[in-house]
């Protein structure tokens, strides 16, 4: 049997995932074998877990998800356990090195510092506004750039809850489509998810296998109880 992640069709069409995401070293994954949660951990840990599981249960359909986005993760499980371990250990070591290099402080500038205010890392780009917008900006305290930055930061804070809710909805949807797309209550659960009706959502997924139900509810919780605008 091919030792690649088994994603064989065991139900109707909605059960079949699309392996669209390559594993990112150091990121966490969640693995389901059929209807049961096999475990969660780094790509290396889960690659070894899936490899071992398929050696014992080659008939099982195994699904690997990114722990945050629920996008499917495609694992290369060719060879034996030592091959898999070496493959992903090297990838994770390189990822750690890249992260360490990115976090190192930059070399101090050699050029003589100029007088005046520092640039604070700002990037200059063209902004096109209507005349009434420029008139309003000119009436605000501080420069137009300061006012625009202040407005952008305020919008980011106000929309943070909505963005977290949207991401939770998308993650829960991807997971549910793969493992619950043909289960009773699936469509009703999706409607409840996007309408933020928590009680309805929990009622619709109640008959599902416990591991699938618990993971779906965990992914959906920020969307059902977060502070975004309903």
C-alpha positions in Angstrom: 0.0 0.0 0.0 1.2 3.5 -0.8 2.2 5.1 2.5 0.9 8.5 1.6 -1.8 10.0 3.8 -4.9 7.9 3.2 -7.8 10.0 2.1 -9.8 7.3 0.4 -13.5 7.8 -0.1 -15.4 6.0 2.6 -18.8 7.8 2.4 -20.5 10.0 0.0 -18.9 12.8 -2.1 -18.7 15.4 0.7 -16.3 13.3 2.7 -13.5 13.5 0.1 -11.0 16.3 1.1 -8.8 18.2 -1.2 -5.1 18.0 -0.1 -4.2 21.5 -1.0 -1.9 22.5 1.8 1.8 21.5 2.2 2.8 21.0 5.8 4.6 24.0 7.4 7.4 22.8 9.6 6.7 23.7 13.3 3.0 24.3 12.7 0.5 22.1 14.5 -1.8 19.7 12.9 -4.9 17.7 14.0 -5.4 14.2 12.7 -8.6 12.2 12.4 -8.7 8.5 11.6 -12.2 7.8 10.3 -14.4 9.3 12.9 -11.9 9.4 15.8 -9.3 12.0 16.7 -5.9 10.4 16.4 -4.0 13.3 17.9 -2.5 16.7 17.5 1.0 18.1 17.4 3.7 19.3 15.1 4.0 18.1 11.5 6.8 15.8 12.5 4.8 14.3 15.4 1.7 13.8 13.4 3.6 12.4 10.4 5.0 9.7 12.6 1.6 9.0 14.2 -0.1 8.7 10.9 2.6 6.4 9.5 2.3 4.1 12.5 -1.4 4.1 12.4 -1.6 3.2 8.8 0.8 0.3 9.3 -1.6 -1.1 11.8 -4.8 0.0 10.1 -4.2 0.4 6.4 -7.9 0.4 5.6 -8.6 3.6 7.6 -9.2 6.9 6.0 -6.9 9.5 7.7 -7.4 13.2 7.5 -4.8 15.8 8.5 -5.8 19.4 9.2 -3.9 22.5 10.0 -4.9 23.1 13.6 -5.9 26.8 13.1 -7.3 27.0 9.6 -8.5 23.4 9.1 -7.0 23.4 5.7 -6.0 19.8 4.6 -2.3 19.0 5.0 -0.6 16.6 2.6 2.0 14.5 4.3 4.8 12.6 2.5 4.8 9.2 4.4 6.9 7.3 1.9 9.6 4.9 3.3 9.7 3.6 6.9 9.3 5.5 10.2 13.0 6.5 10.1 12.6 8.0 6.7 9.6 10.0 7.8 11.3 11.2 10.9 14.4 12.3 9.1 12.4 14.0 6.4 10.4 16.2 8.7 13.1 16.6 11.4 15.2 18.3 8.7 12.3 20.5 7.6 11.6 21.6 11.2 15.3 22.3 11.9 15.4 24.6 8.9 12.2 26.3 9.9 13.6 27.0 13.4 16.8 28.4 11.9 14.9 30.7 9.6 12.7 31.9 12.6 15.8 32.5 14.7 17.5 34.5 11.9 14.3 36.5 11.4 14.2 37.4 15.1 17.8 38.5 15.4 18.3 42.3 15.8 19.4 44.1 12.7 22.9 45.4 12.5 23.2 49.0 13.8 23.4 51.5 11.0 26.8 52.8 10.0 25.6 56.0 8.5 25.6 59.1 10.7 22.1 59.8 12.1 20.3 62.7 10.6 18.7 65.5 12.6 14.9 65.6 12.9 12.2 63.0 13.8 12.8 59.3 13.0 10.7 57.8 10.2 9.3 55.2 12.6 9.2 52.6 9.8 6.6 54.4 7.8 6.2 53.6 4.1 5.3 56.3 1.6 2.7 55.5 -1.0 0.2 57.5 -3.1 -3.2 58.1 -1.5 -6.1 59.3 -3.8 -8.9 61.1 -2.1 -11.8 63.3 -3.1 -11.6 67.0 -2.4 -14.0 66.8 0.5 -11.8 64.2 2.1 -8.7 66.4 1.8 -10.7 69.3 3.2 -11.7 67.2 6.2 -8.1 66.0 6.8 -6.8 69.6 6.7 -9.2 70.5 9.6 -7.8 67.7 11.8 -5.0 68.3 14.4 -1.7 67.0 13.1 -0.7 66.2 9.6 -2.9 64.3 7.1 -0.6 61.3 7.5 -1.0 61.2 11.3 -4.8 61.4 10.9 -4.9 58.6 8.4 -2.7 56.4 10.5 -5.0 57.0 13.5 -8.1 56.2 11.5 -6.5 52.9 10.2 -5.5 51.8 13.7 -9.0 52.6 15.0 -10.6 50.6 12.2 -8.2 47.6 12.9 -9.2 47.5 16.5 -12.9 47.8 15.8 -12.8 45.0 13.1 -10.6 42.6 15.1 -13.6 40.8 16.5 -15.2 40.5 13.1 -12.0 39.1 11.6 -11.6 36.5 14.3 -15.2 35.5 13.9 -14.8 35.1 10.1 -11.7 33.0 10.5 -13.4 30.7 13.0 -16.4 30.3 10.7 -14.1 29.4 7.8 -12.1 26.9 9.8 -15.2 25.2 11.3 -16.7 25.1 7.8 -13.7 23.4 6.2 -13.5 20.8 8.9 -17.3 20.1 8.9 -17.3 19.8 5.1 -14.7 17.1 5.2 -15.9 15.0 8.1 -19.6 15.8 8.4 -20.7 17.0 4.9 -23.1 14.1 4.6 -24.2 13.8 8.2 -27.7 14.7 9.5 -28.0 18.3 10.5 -24.9 19.5 8.5 -26.7 22.2 6.5 -28.7 23.3 9.5 -25.5 23.5 11.6 -23.8 25.7 8.9 -26.7 28.1 8.9 -26.6 28.3 12.7 -22.8 28.8 12.5 -23.1 31.8 10.2 -26.1 33.2 12.0 -24.3 32.8 15.3 -27.0 30.7 16.9 -25.0 28.7 19.4 -27.8 26.6 20.8 -29.1 25.6 17.3 -25.5 24.8 16.3 -24.9 22.5 19.3 -28.3 20.8 18.8 -27.6 20.0 15.1 -24.2 18.5 15.7 -25.2 16.6 18.9 -25.8 13.2 17.0 -22.3 13.3 15.4 -19.5 11.1 16.7 -18.1 12.6 19.9 -14.6 13.5 18.5 -16.0 15.2 15.4 -18.7 17.0 17.5 -16.2 18.3 20.1 -13.6 19.5 17.5 -16.3 21.2 15.4 -17.7 23.0 18.5 -14.1 24.0 19.6 -13.4 25.6 16.1 -16.8 27.3 16.0 -16.8 28.7 19.5 -15.1 32.0 18.7 -17.6 32.6 15.9 -20.6 31.8 18.2 -19.6 33.8 21.2 -17.0 36.3 19.9 -17.5 40.1 20.0 -18.0 40.6 16.3 -21.1 42.2 14.8 -23.9 39.6 14.3 
